[in-house]
Amino acid sequence: MAVTLAQARLNVQDDLQAGIIDEFAKSSFILNNIPFADVVSPTGGGATLTYAYTRQITQPTAEFRKVNAEYGTHEVEKQRYSTDLKVFGGAFEIDRIIAGMGGIVDEVAWQSAQKVKAASALFSDTIINGNTSVDEDVFDGLDVALTGTATDVDGNIDLSTSELVTSNHVKFLDVLDEFLLGLDGTPDAILTNGKGLAKLRAVARRAGMYQTTKDNWGHQIEMYGSIPIIDLGAKAGSNDPIVGIGEDGKTSMYAVRFGMDAFHAISMAGHAPCKIWLPDFATAGAVKKGEVEMVAGCALKTTKSCGVLRNVKVQ
């Protein structure tokens, strides 16, 4: 069953857990929009959380035929994939003496919010950069899934200065539109970093394609035409952007279409994707721990539902 975090919230009876789901959704464009397939049940005594799926590799064909002639045969190529849900989050500790100082609610709320922010950033980072061949504790992200596919495109254009944006914006628009037309539908977002967003904004303004709107949390969303342009922000515990910028000043832009037939997240059946445990000051012990945790992964069902435009020089 596919659910968004907003729908998952409706199934949670605990106000505290419902509130933490809201915090996750507010903190991340991806988490606020990507659907979760809550279908994974533990197997092997709870040792594995594996989701198996089929990824469509090529597109279907159709043709005319002459009378008394047969159609040529062409089968859509598909490949079997599996991915494991991964557990991530963080913990914090607060001394019980603070409970008598009148500030415990604010401190717990603040610490919890910071852990939600960090876990959301880690999820967004892994959605893009996760690579199980480098770190077995993560899941593979879009960079791995899209490498070498038909929608892995070399942009090779310089937008590093205002003058170059002005002189190259028409060429870049042609490249961008051709890249987007290579997908199997209109993407739900273009994911990049702050520099990439600024350059897309500048190009869109010069072309009369710049628009803004607000999401359901009141956040302003900038758009290229009808497609949101999203700065994914920084990695957890760092100022480095999730979508990196190389020493040569070049970066990437990821176009994504969310959906159960496209790109979606996965979670455990019957469980909200994210949970919180607050410090319990009613029991013995001077220092109490709080925790925020997610159990999730992602799946790319069709390679043409997403794409990456690489080597766009932004600085």
C-alpha positions as CSV (number, residue, x, y, z in Angstrom):
1,M,0.0,0.0,0.0
2,A,1.3,3.4,-0.9
3,V,1.1,6.2,1.7
4,T,2.6,9.7,2.1
5,L,3.7,10.9,5.5
6,A,0.5,13.0,5.7
7,Q,-1.5,9.8,5.2
8,A,0.7,7.9,7.6
9,R,0.0,10.5,10.2
10,L,-3.8,9.8,10.1
11,N,-3.1,6.2,11.1
12,V,-1.2,7.2,14.2
13,Q,-3.2,7.5,17.4
14,D,-0.4,8.9,19.6
15,D,-0.3,12.7,19.3
16,L,3.5,12.7,20.0
17,Q,4.2,10.3,17.1
18,A,1.8,12.3,14.8
19,G,3.7,15.4,15.7
20,I,7.1,14.0,14.8
21,I,5.7,12.8,11.4
22,D,4.7,16.4,10.8
23,E,8.2,17.6,11.7
24,F,9.8,15.2,9.3
25,A,7.4,16.3,6.5
26,K,8.0,20.0,7.2
27,S,11.8,19.6,7.2
28,S,12.1,18.0,3.8
29,F,10.6,18.5,0.4
30,I,11.3,14.8,-0.4
31,L,9.7,13.5,2.7
32,N,6.7,15.7,2.2
33,N,6.1,14.4,-1.3
34,I,7.6,10.9,-1.8
35,P,5.1,8.0,-1.4
36,F,6.1,5.2,0.9
37,A,5.3,1.6,0.1
38,D,4.6,0.2,3.6
39,V,4.9,-3.4,2.5
40,V,8.1,-4.8,4.0
41,S,7.7,-7.4,6.8
42,P,10.7,-8.8,8.7
43,T,11.8,-12.2,7.6
44,G,14.4,-14.6,9.0
45,G,13.4,-13.8,12.5
46,G,13.6,-10.1,11.9
47,A,17.1,-10.3,10.5
48,T,16.3,-8.9,7.1
49,L,14.0,-6.2,5.8
50,T,14.3,-6.8,2.0
51,Y,12.0,-5.3,-0.7
52,A,12.2,-7.0,-4.1
53,Y,10.9,-5.3,-7.2
54,T,11.2,-5.3,-11.0
55,R,12.7,-2.3,-12.8
56,Q,11.7,-1.6,-16.4
57,I,14.9,-1.0,-18.4
58,T,13.6,-0.4,-22.0
59,Q,10.4,1.1,-23.4
60,P,7.6,-0.7,-25.3
61,T,7.3,-0.5,-29.1
62,A,4.5,-0.6,-31.6
63,E,4.5,-0.7,-35.4
64,F,2.5,-1.0,-38.6
65,R,2.4,-4.2,-40.5
66,K,1.4,-5.3,-44.0
67,V,-1.5,-7.6,-44.7
68,N,-0.4,-11.2,-44.5
69,A,2.8,-10.2,-42.6
70,E,3.6,-10.7,-39.0
71,Y,4.7,-8.1,-36.5
72,G,8.3,-8.0,-35.5
73,T,8.8,-9.1,-31.9
74,H,10.2,-6.8,-29.2
75,E,10.0,-7.5,-25.5
76,V,10.3,-4.8,-22.9
77,E,13.5,-5.5,-20.9
78,K,13.2,-5.6,-17.1
79,Q,15.5,-6.5,-14.3
80,R,15.0,-7.9,-10.9
81,Y,16.3,-5.7,-8.0
82,S,16.1,-5.9,-4.3
83,T,16.9,-3.4,-1.6
84,D,17.1,-3.5,2.2
85,L,15.4,-1.1,4.5
86,K,18.0,0.7,6.7
87,V,17.7,2.1,10.2
88,F,18.9,5.6,10.9
89,G,18.4,8.5,13.3
90,G,20.0,9.8,16.4
91,A,19.9,10.1,20.2
92,F,20.3,12.9,22.7
93,E,20.6,13.1,26.5
94,I,19.3,15.5,29.1
95,D,20.0,15.6,32.8
96,R,16.9,15.3,35.1
97,I,18.0,18.4,37.0
98,I,16.8,20.5,34.1
99,A,13.3,19.2,34.8
100,G,13.1,21.4,37.9
101,M,14.2,24.5,36.1
102,G,11.1,25.1,34.0
103,G,12.8,24.7,30.7
104,I,12.5,21.0,30.1
105,V,9.7,21.0,27.6
106,D,11.5,23.6,25.4
107,E,14.8,21.8,25.6
108,V,13.4,18.4,24.8
109,A,11.4,19.9,21.9
110,W,14.4,21.7,20.6
111,Q,16.7,18.6,20.8
112,S,14.0,16.5,19.2
113,A,13.6,19.0,16.3
114,Q,17.3,19.1,15.7
115,K,17.5,15.3,15.5
116,V,14.5,15.3,13.1
117,K,16.3,17.9,10.9
118,A,19.5,15.8,10.9
119,A,17.6,12.5,10.1
120,S,15.7,14.2,7.3
121,A,19.0,15.6,5.8
122,L,20.5,12.1,6.1
123,F,17.5,10.6,4.2
124,S,17.7,13.2,1.5
125,D,21.5,12.7,1.2
126,T,21.1,8.9,0.9
127,I,18.3,9.3,-1.7
128,I,20.9,11.0,-3.9
129,N,24.3,9.7,-2.8
130,G,23.7,6.3,-1.1
131,N,26.1,3.6,-2.3
132,T,26.0,0.2,-0.7
133,S,29.4,-0.7,-2.3
134,V,30.9,2.1,-0.2
135,D,28.8,1.7,2.9
136,E,26.7,-1.4,3.5
137,D,24.7,0.4,6.2
138,V,23.0,2.7,3.6
139,F,20.7,2.1,0.6
140,D,21.5,2.9,-3.0
141,G,20.4,6.3,-4.1
142,L,19.7,7.9,-7.5
143,D,23.3,8.6,-8.4
144,V,24.0,4.8,-8.4
145,A,20.7,3.8,-10.0
146,L,20.9,6.3,-12.9
147,T,24.6,6.0,-13.8
148,G,24.9,4.8,-17.4
149,T,21.2,4.9,-18.2
150,A,19.6,6.8,-21.0
151,T,18.6,9.6,-18.6
152,D,22.2,10.1,-17.3
153,V,23.0,13.2,-19.4
154,D,26.1,15.3,-19.7
155,G,25.0,19.0,-19.6
156,N,28.5,20.4,-20.2
157,I,27.5,24.1,-20.0
158,D,29.0,27.1,-18.1
159,L,26.6,29.2,-16.0
160,S,29.2,30.3,-13.5
161,T,28.8,34.1,-13.9
162,S,25.9,36.4,-14.7
163,E,27.4,37.2,-18.1
164,L,27.7,33.5,-18.9
165,V,24.1,32.9,-17.8
166,T,23.0,35.7,-20.2
167,S,25.0,34.4,-23.1
168,N,24.4,30.6,-22.5
169,H,20.8,30.6,-21.1
170,V,19.2,29.8,-24.4
171,K,21.6,26.9,-25.1
172,F,21.0,25.7,-21.5
173,L,17.3,25.8,-21.9
174,D,17.5,23.7,-25.0
175,V,19.7,21.1,-23.2
176,L,17.4,21.2,-20.1
177,D,14.2,20.8,-22.1
178,E,15.7,17.9,-24.2
179,F,16.8,16.3,-21.0
180,L,13.3,16.6,-19.4
181,L,11.6,15.3,-22.6
182,G,13.8,12.2,-22.3
183,L,11.8,11.3,-19.1
184,D,8.6,9.3,-19.2
185,G,6.5,12.2,-17.8
186,T,6.7,15.6,-16.2
187,P,8.9,15.4,-13.1
188,D,7.7,16.4,-9.7
189,A,10.9,18.3,-9.0
190,I,14.4,19.2,-10.0
191,L,16.7,18.5,-7.1
192,T,20.0,20.3,-6.8
193,N,21.9,22.6,-4.4
194,G,21.7,26.3,-3.6
195,K,24.0,27.3,-6.5
196,G,22.1,25.1,-8.9
197,L,18.8,26.6,-7.8
198,A,20.2,30.1,-8.2
199,K,21.3,29.4,-11.8
200,L,18.0,27.7,-12.7
201,R,16.2,30.7,-11.3
202,A,18.3,33.1,-13.3
203,V,17.8,31.1,-16.5
204,A,14.1,30.8,-15.9
205,R,13.7,34.5,-15.3
206,R,15.5,35.3,-18.6
207,A,13.1,33.0,-20.4
208,G,9.9,34.1,-18.6
209,M,9.6,30.6,-17.1
210,Y,10.1,31.6,-13.4
211,Q,7.2,31.1,-11.0
212,T,6.7,30.6,-7.3
213,T,4.1,28.9,-5.1
214,K,3.8,27.7,-1.5
215,D,3.6,24.2,-0.2
216,N,1.1,23.0,2.5
217,W,3.5,24.2,5.2
218,G,3.8,27.7,3.8
219,H,7.3,27.3,2.4
220,Q,7.9,29.2,-0.8
221,I,8.7,26.8,-3.7
222,E,10.5,28.2,-6.8
223,M,9.6,26.7,-10.1
224,Y,10.9,26.3,-13.7
225,G,7.5,26.5,-15.4
226,S,5.4,24.1,-13.4
227,I,8.4,22.1,-12.1
228,P,9.6,22.8,-8.5
229,I,13.3,23.6,-8.2
230,I,14.5,22.3,-4.8
231,D,17.7,23.0,-2.9
232,L,18.3,19.8,-0.9
233,G,20.4,21.7,1.6
234,A,23.4,20.4,3.5
235,K,24.4,17.0,4.7
236,A,23.7,16.2,8.3
237,G,26.2,17.7,10.6
238,S,28.0,19.5,7.8
239,N,27.8,22.6,5.6
240,D,28.6,20.5,2.5
241,P,25.7,20.4,0.0
242,I,23.9,17.1,-0.5
243,V,24.2,17.6,-4.3
244,G,27.9,18.2,-4.4
245,I,29.9,20.8,-6.4
246,G,33.2,19.6,-7.7
247,E,36.5,21.5,-7.5
248,D,35.9,22.5,-11.1
249,G,32.6,24.3,-10.1
250,K,30.4,21.7,-11.8
251,T,27.3,20.2,-10.2
252,S,24.3,18.0,-11.1
253,M,20.5,18.4,-11.3
254,Y,18.2,15.5,-10.6
255,A,14.8,15.3,-12.2
256,V,12.4,13.0,-10.3
257,R,8.9,11.7,-10.8
258,F,7.4,10.3,-7.6
259,G,5.0,7.4,-7.8
260,M,4.7,3.6,-7.2
261,D,5.5,3.1,-10.9
262,A,8.4,5.5,-10.7
263,F,10.5,6.5,-7.7
264,H,9.2,5.9,-4.2
265,A,10.3,5.1,-0.7
266,I,9.7,1.9,1.2
267,S,8.9,1.3,4.9
268,M,7.8,-1.5,7.2
269,A,4.2,-2.8,6.9
270,G,2.0,-1.4,9.6
271,H,4.6,1.0,11.0
272,A,5.0,4.7,10.6
273,P,8.4,5.4,8.8
274,C,9.6,7.7,11.6
275,K,9.2,7.5,15.4
276,I,10.4,9.3,18.5
277,W,11.2,8.2,22.1
278,L,11.3,11.0,24.6
279,P,13.4,11.1,27.9
280,D,11.5,9.5,30.8
281,F,12.1,11.5,33.9
282,A,9.6,9.5,35.9
283,T,12.0,6.7,36.5
284,A,15.4,6.5,38.3
285,G,18.5,7.7,36.6
286,A,20.1,11.2,36.4
287,V,20.5,11.4,32.6
288,K,17.8,10.3,30.3
289,K,18.0,9.6,26.6
290,G,15.7,10.6,23.7
291,E,15.8,9.1,20.3
292,V,14.5,9.8,16.8
293,E,14.5,7.0,14.2
294,M,13.5,6.1,10.7
295,V,13.3,2.8,8.9
296,A,13.3,3.3,5.2
297,G,14.7,2.8,1.8
298,C,13.9,3.7,-1.8
299,A,13.1,2.0,-5.1
300,L,13.4,3.2,-8.7
301,K,10.8,1.2,-10.7
302,T,11.4,2.8,-14.1
303,T,14.8,4.3,-15.1
304,K,13.1,6.9,-17.3
305,S,11.0,8.3,-14.4
306,C,14.1,10.0,-13.1
307,G,17.3,11.5,-14.7
308,V,20.4,13.4,-13.9
309,L,21.9,16.4,-15.8
310,R,25.6,16.4,-14.9
311,N,28.5,18.8,-15.4
312,V,26.6,22.1,-15.1
313,K,29.2,24.7,-14.1
314,V,27.7,26.9,-11.4
315,Q,30.8,28.6,-9.9
